[in-house]
Amino acid sequence: MRRLDDALRATALHPALVPDAVKIATLKLLNEAGHGSSPDLQACTMASELLAYCALGDHRFCEERGISVAREVRARLEGALEADDSLDARLVLLTLHAGIIRDSLIEHYDLHAAIKAL
């Protein structure tokens, strides 16, 4: 959990803003994706970037992390919407279910149907 907290801090999202249940679920998803029960910092960073993007929204994430990182993570989000069962898709669904995704992203990507399915 400490690695994930460190990765969240590095991606401009304070770990206290992420519910423990989301962190535990993220670690479980990383484990299921083959990163082991104690994922390394690289795996945690990869997950935390998408969590931070969802939680902060495009504009704030771009301010905090820069436009090139924001573009990369935005592309991952868009790819996740097409690949229903990918790790990224599961992380986005987790943010939806936990209610930590920005409304602006829900509207921009028309995620209302996904919310209703929950």
N, C-alpha and C positions, 0 to 999 in steps of 0.2 A: 504494500500500500504506500510505503514511503517513496518508492520510485515513481509511482503514479502521481503522488502529490508534488514531487519535484518537477515532473514533466508538466503538470498543470501550471505550476508557477512559471516555468520557462515559456509557456505559451500564453502568458498574460491572463490566466484565469486562476484566481486564488482558490486553493483547494476547499476552503470553507464554504465557497459558493456552490460546491458540488455535493449533493447528498451522499452520505456513506453508501447507501444502497446502490447508487449509480456507479460509484467507484468499485464496489464489490462485483457488480454485474459486468463492468468493463474488464476487470481482471479475469472473470470467468470466461468472457467472450474471447479474450486474448489466449487463454489456456486452450479453449476449444479450437481456436484457429492455429494451434500448433506452436505457440510461444512459451509453453510450459506453465507450471503452476506459480512460478515466480518470474514473470516476464522481465527481460532486460530493459534498460533505460530507453533504448531505441524503439522497442515495441510500445512502451508506455508513451513515448513522445508522439509516435504515429497516431495512437488512439487519442491522446490528449489534444492534438491539433484539431481533430474533427470535433471533439467535444467542445473545445473552446470556440471554434467557428460557429457551431450551433448555438451556444450559450451567449456569445457576445454579438453575433450578427456580423454581416459582411463589413460594414463600415468601421465598426470599432475594432474588429479583428485586423483589418487592413491598417488602421492607425497604429495598433500595438505591434504587429508582426511584419508589416511591410506588404507592398502590393504583390511581389513575386510569390511569397509564401501564401498569401490570400488566394491568388490565382490557382496555385497547386491544390489547396484544400477545397476551394470551390469546385474544381474539376473532380476531385474525389467525391464530393457530395453529389454532383450531377451523375457521376458514374454509379454511385450507390443507388440512386433512384432507378437505374436501369437494371442493376444486378440485385435482385431481391434477396439473395441469400449470402451476400458477401459480408465480411467483417464490417466494412464501412456501412453497409445497409443496416446491419444490426445495431451499430453504434448510433446511427441517425434515429432509428426506431426507439432506441433506449432514451434518447433525449426527448423525443416526442412523448413517450409514455411517462417520463418523469416530469414533463412540463417545464423543461429548462431550455427548450429551443425558442429562439426569438420569433415573435409573431411575423416580423418582416420576412423571414425565411419561409415560414408556413405559407404565407400569401404568395411570395414570389415563385415558389416551387409547387404551389397548389397542393399542399399536404393535408388539406381538410379531409379528404377521403381516408387517408391513413389514420388520422385522429379518430374518425368515426368508427373505423375498424377495431380500434382499441377498446 
